[in-house]
Amino acid sequence: MQDYSVNDILEGILKHDQYVLNFVYKKFFKEIRYYITKNNGNEEDARDIFQEGLIVIYRQIKEEQLKLTCEFNTYLYSICRFMWLKHLNRKKVVLKNNTELCETIELEEEFTSLLDDHEKYSLYQQHYNKLVSCQL
């Protein structure tokens, strides 16, 4: 498996490069899956959150708003983790690990704003697609 630099990964995400996206998936998905399945989720949840995390990063790159101050995998993990915590918070699920509370659901303002913007954009796309399909 070819290794890619952070710049290669960001450029590949922006250009929808299948080789880079496959690399990102193979290299980083396991960690996200482990976190989500250990915290009241399943494989499908992990795939959805991972995909949404990549979309958030794609939109940040496209809008020239991405400022990495850490490793790419750390940033992706953080986004996915916050998305999962927000999902659980909506469902009012308390995370437990061996019957002990392992985390509290406190989202940083930056990620909360980022994820709120992503949700609004996704909702807009969903309604727009319904509108377009009704007119056809």
RASUL-V738439 format. One line per field, one symbol per residue. ss: DSSP state (H for helix, E for strand, - for the rest). psi: psi as a letter, one per 20 degrees, with the letter a starting at -180 (. if undefined). burial: I if it has 9 or more other C-alpha atoms within 8 Angstrom, else O. A space follows every 50 residues. Layout:
ss = ???
psi = ???
burial = ???
//
This chain:
ss = -----HHHHHHHHH---HHHHHHHHHHHHHHHHHHHH-----HHHHHHHH HHHHHHHHHHHH---------HHHHHHHHHHHHHHHHHHHH----EE--E E-------HHHHHHHHHHHHHHHHHHHHHHHHHHH-
psi = pqqqrghgggghghjkohgghgggghhihggggggghilkragggggggg ghghgggghgghjljpnpjaqghgggggggghgghgghhhilpppqoljq piqqnopqgghggghggggggggggghghggghhi.
burial = OOOOOOOIIIOIIIOOIOOIIOIIOOOIIOOIIOIIIOIOIIOOIIIOII OIIIOIIIOIIOOOOOOOOOOOOOIIIOIIIIIIIIOIIOOOOOIIIOOO IOOOOOIOOOIIOIIOOIOOOOOOOOOOOOOOOOOO
//
